[in-house]
């Protein structure tokens, strides 16, 4: 598209018209090609350094979970990770919360995708898995072993782990429920990692805070989860720094 400007006389002039003398003067003042290339390279590297430094200052938090933290059936920008980042930023933390949650994941499927779905330079992972194991009545010892393997893998990568506890639904029976619920405090003690006792605290079994399926938090439910989880995360970050 051809553009034009208006000079002081109010008449339109095509850009470039009447500029021959200015262009010639600019050409005479142009840097030698070699020096111009070095100047460009210097500015480019300076920009890269600035972006790298800014990124290094940002706390990168990975939410590694299932549909409960993936934002299942929620409008864009209203899921757990989005709301958590908003909350942490509002508290003055330069934090980025990365959504690496996959609906339907069990502890086994989470373990199988851990390496390729974990980005570089993550400072803290929120490990939120196990709900689908409990709903399907999968073996408790396998769920525990899978969670343990994920904790060890994250730690080997130099990433701090916060374990988000889960509870089995009561209809699974008293024995299964008690054994499953005990997984999380036992792992937190064994690996000396922070434990948030129950990810769905004050939201589970509350119809007005869940979608019609009665299992996944709605927007109001997410707000409550974030309000409760955020102080827990802030304390971890303060201790880390």
N, C-alpha and C positions, 0 to 999 in steps of 0.2 A: 504494500500500500504506500502510495506517495504521500508524504506529509509536508505541511508548510507551517511557518510561524508568521506572526505579525510583528514587524519592527515598530519603531516609535512613530512612524508616519501613518500607522493604522492600516497599511496595505499588506496583503499577503505576499510573501516572497517564498519561493520554493527553497527548501533547505539545501544549502550548497551554493545558491545563486549569490553573486556578488562577493564571494569569499575567496577568490583566486589568490589575492595578495596574502590573506591570512593563512591559506593553505600552504603557499610557497614558503612563508616565514616558518610555519610549523615544520615543514619538510627540512628546512635548513638547520633547524634545531634538533632534529631527530637523533636519537642515540645510535651509535654504531650497532650493527646487528648482533655482534657478540655480547656487547654490554647490555643491550636490550634483553637478550635471552637470559643472561645472568640475573638481571633485575626481576624478570618474570619468575624465574626459578626461586629466587629468594622470597618473593611475595607468596608464592604457592606454598613453600615449606613453612613459612610463618603462619599461614592460615591453617595448615594441617596440624602444626604444633598447638595452635590455640584451641582447635577443636578437640584434640587429644587431651589437652590439659583440662578442658571443661568436662569432658567425659569422665576423666579420672576422678573428678570431684563429685560426680553424681553417684549416689548409692544405687546399685542395681539389684533389685529384688525379683526373684523368680517364683511365681506361683505355679507349683507343679502338682496338679491335682486332677479332679474329675469334673462332672457337670456342676457340682455345688459351687466351684470357684471359676468355672468357665464362662458364666453368664448365660446359662441355658435358658432359651426362650425369652431373654430380656432385651429391650431396645439397646442399640449400640450406645456405649458410653455409660451404661448404668449397672454393669456387672461388678463383681467383687474387685477385680484388679483396677478398673478405672476409678471406682469410688475410693479404694484404698490409696491410690496415688494422689488423688485430690486431697484426701485427708492429711496425708503425710506432708504434702506441699504446703497446705494451709498451716501446719504446725511448724513451718520454717525449714523443713528438710528437703534438700535437693535429691529427691528420690525418683527412680523410674521403676514401676512395677510391671513386669513382663508376664503376659498371660501364656503359660505353657500347660494349661489344663485341657483335657480332652474328655468330652462327655462319654460315659460308658466305660471309662478305664477302671480296671481292677488293679491291684498291686502288681500282678504279673505283667499286664500290658504296660503299666508305667515303667517297670524295670526294663522291659524290652526296648523301650524308646528313649530311655534316659540319655544316652550318649549323644544321639543325633538331635535331640530336642532341647539340649542345654546350650545356650549361647555362651560366648566368651565373656570374661570379666564380670561374672555374677558374684555379688558379695554375700547374699543371703538367699536361701531357698526356703519357701514355705511348703513343706511336704504334706499335702492334703489328699491322702488316698486310703482306701479301705472300705468306704461305704458300700461299694458295689460287691465287694467280697462278702460282706455281711448280708446284703439283700439276697444274694444267690446261695447263701449258706455254704460258701467255700471253706475248705479246711483252714482252721485257725493257724496251725503251725506253718502253713505255706504263706499265709498273709504276713505273719511275723517275719519269716525268713526273707520274703521279698522286700519288706520295709527296711529290714536290717541291711540288706544288700544295697538298697538305694542310699541309705545313710552313709554307708562306708564308701560308696562310689563318689558321692558328692564331697565327702570329707577328703578323699584322695585327690580331688580336683582343687582343694583349698577353699571350698565353699562352706560357709557356716550354715548349719541346718536347724530350722525350727520345726518341730513336729506338731501338726495340727490334729488333735485327738478326735476320734470318731467313736460312736456308740452303736451297737447293734440294735435293731428294732426289737421290742419286747416279744413279738410273735415268733421269734426264733427259738424261744425257750430259755429258761433261766440259766441252764448250764452253759449253753452256747454264748448267751449274752454276757455272762460274767467272765468267761474265758476270753472272749473277743475284746471286751472293754479293757481288760488288763494288759493288752498288748502295748498300748501307747505309754503308760507310765513306766512299764518295765523297760522298754526301749530307751526312753528318755534317761532313765537312771543308768542303764548299761553304757550308753554312749555319751553321757554327760551333756545332753543338749536340752535347750528350752522346750517346754511342753505347754501348749495351749490345750487345756483339758478336753473341750468339746467345741468343735468348729461351729455347730448350729445352736449354741447356747441361747436360750430364750427365744429361739425361732422355730425349732423342731416342734411339730404337733400343734402349731398355732395356725389355724386355717387362714386367718387374715394376713399372715406374714408369708404365706406360701402360694405357689401357683395352684391351679385346680387339681394337679396330681397329688397335692398334699405332701410332697417330698422336697421340691426345689424352691428355694427362697424367691419371693417376688422382689420388686424394687424396695419396698419398705423393709422386708426381711434383710436384704443386703445392707441397708443403712444401719440396721442394728448390729449385724455381724461386724461391719467395719468399725463402728463406734467402740465395740468391745475388743476387737483384735488390734486396732491401731496402737493403743497404749502398750500392749504386750510387745509389739514390734519396736516401738520407740525405745523401750527399756533395753531391748537386745542391742540396738544400734548404739545406745549410749555406753553400754558396757563394752562393746566392741571397740569403740573409739576412745 
